[in-house]
Amino acid sequence: MATNILMPALSPTMTEGTLARWLKKEGEAIKAGDVIAEIETDKATMEVEAVDEGVLGKILVPGGTEGVKVNEVIAVLVAPGEAVPGGPAPAAPKPASAPAPVPAAAPASTPAAPAAAPAGNRDRVFASPLARRMAQQAGLDLTTVTGSGPQGRIVKADVEAAMNRPAAPTRAAAPVTVAAVAPAPVAAPAPRPAPSAARAAIAAPHEAVPHSTMRKVISRRLSESKASIPHFYVAMDIELDALLKLRAELNAQAPKEGPGAFRLSVNDLIIKACAVALRRHPGVNASWTEEAILRFSDVDISVAVAIPEGLITPIVKRADQKGLATISNEMKDLAARAKAGRLKPEEFQGGGFSISNMGMYGVSHFAAIINPPQAGILAVGAGEQRPVVKNGALAIATVMTCQLSVDHRVIDGALAAEFMQTLKGLIENPLSLML
């Protein structure tokens, strides 16, 4: 019995995604648990496993299609030897089996009838969302484009090929006999509409890079965050020398390989210090709702990781309860899989607080935008040799600037300052993190 394969919801908030590519071909046998496709969401590219066994009878949504709605039928699974029932929008029914006697001259006067666009639906164009957007931006009429995808669907490559064709206004291939009519009314090529008002205002040569799903979501979420969340900021300079000394000692004693091996980074210790500070100040580990402020029971910290497509925040869960070696190894694994696009939804969705560290780029300080629905994010700058005053005398210390961005609906100034004081104390006296 045929079974529809649906576009899966890979996260609680997912409404659509990009079907990046199929890993199985039509007619190929599939077993339950086989990876059949890759789906790109706003945060990662994830593998989709088959839940039933059978034969991939028909792919309805080709690889590379954007904007595929959750629960949309993307393929049909059939039993071996079973035909695909009905199939997707089958090509226009062939003229009911030709009546028996056909005059010999008829074929000559009406050549290539089946080659005309889908019968009965000539004004409906089958095209992927990406192809439609590219055509709209380029002012290209999709009815003039021949699709190479399944069932004649127009895909990105078809639009690119059409855009690269000479701009001669020839409307070929209408198999209707046309008398020698002057092409004036048809051929007067109107100027292509500007792709958008914003791009029309840009006269300089440029390349238009289509938005990825992740980039669209980053744009929407951060715009909403900055527009709807009342941000305020608290910054402190924190000395790192004691933390750097402890890190060097622990790394020197750590096994270099094997199950217990680890190598601590400064960021690992900052994650642990934040986790302890959040446990001591639960009001910062919270979220705003219209009914109440939610204070999270667990200390789950989202850590920003840069990837080519944008930014993703894998989560170190219950970080206050984990040792430094565990945090270090877990963070390395999460970061590696984040960059490979192989995180599971539960590994990057959620969290009660975020850390964004740009110190490795030499950034001295910055203000981060809150990652909703969280109420706080810590921006960590680079450790630098700076002059400081100790016991009334000038000295040199390694200092970093940390700036806390908070949601003022949830966190008031005094609470933010107390959290930063605690964090400063933990980092400057890091032996307490070992307890």
Steps between C-alpha positions, in 0.01 A plus 500: 500500500638840402609731782554874477834630628437839662725798562595446866488759776857489631434751777198626695505835316573373149229584244700452180848409385719425202518148363875517444547170316374146463735220598282232338381477140163410358467124479758443775413264785477661844514344845373655821781710645664575166598864450298611198542879484659807654279785622635850561329688784571844637786361708648191342484236229364178642457149370153348463455129564237275347247361747365231265650269244417474133602657171535874438228511237488870422683814611250787498726777631846509341820568688582868542138607542452779755191587701366145530221507759502259793278196425506564125528175303854483363512143370301177475617167640355188338532126542729316257322469168223740599416793275489853638130577539406795290844658539540871545317718257544253217579652164186608331292206403589394154216567258267218574624206307496616151177423315554212272501657156736796479536680171850471368532876460409577861844433650662728254276793580527471879856398577641439846180548695631318809799735514285797588502601867278294735159487341209661677739683731700721266488798736631295792878486520667223697813650655697481823473799737865588435445494123194723536689753710797508262269547204310779674821681588626468144169597339484162327170355379494141626257396226792534257720263703513124447533306825748216542381385842254219578177534300647799319544705817712812447803506729786741567718367215220558248463865604876556486512346152212721385666811641822417310326456166532780245233756563337453161126526555416182315198317635577163354329171495135586500389222268220709358530603140566873506468703189782733412405773739735786567648445846460862599221460758664199662861591480511849640700394807390692804775588746544235768351606830748579772541199732423715804492861604803451723710341227383756246661769712837323486680608186840346579583157359400233747414136549159402637538212746160337566403477867542158657233371735734563791572859392127575471436372850800687645366818342149448630590392853764766566283776353217390728739478796643848454158653425296332773742428787617796712875433508739652748866426555742449791875470435792402726875457457612162635858390567594166346847424636387258771267322257773470237738357762244240614423407138868445422547282810193286425595455135853400599364225726226382261538174304588575141296211360255236610161521671610757760680732258405868486646840424330799660440828320435834666144476369447169683580665831278800418210261427550335838530837678178625335320180597598539866403869496162417345432241770572766762283757318202305362325822402743535208431145380149597399259596223216750452143398417188716515369293791814454711879500516623144453803400705670194360578208729805387302798713404519441124745733325486576127845571354522692172694319225573666166429288192514597131124551479477721810487419870378207705485454877555141618408445864708373790226357719514506880837671471510582872501128581781403260874501551736706287627202299143393418404852392814527287452172314127554457552850362762381250264230376203739474706762315637245252156360422352851480751595229421175317125567524442183699344622823170354616221754564508442876872584501452859384142592588428618852751617757444763767803727444752563221872569470656663193880508508683705236826519692673262260454765229670767709173686568543698821131545581158494334128495579308184408131481405285287729403158362125476574332362703807525725547809716879532494810455287864555598736655244863399570792702365868419459742469790753784470800624694377820666629733770315458830535648847566251780554609859556855382768405246492463124523142373437297184223239486319297236153651486190424296181704474171313535173674419165360608190578290175443689125526451391777735155346529661206680825629649549831678827690527590384850452132410709539185779669699491231770528227238801672343666543841459128567634410156800729547575340838481148357730576207755691706500225767442192282591233755136523618397356164672174596275448802 
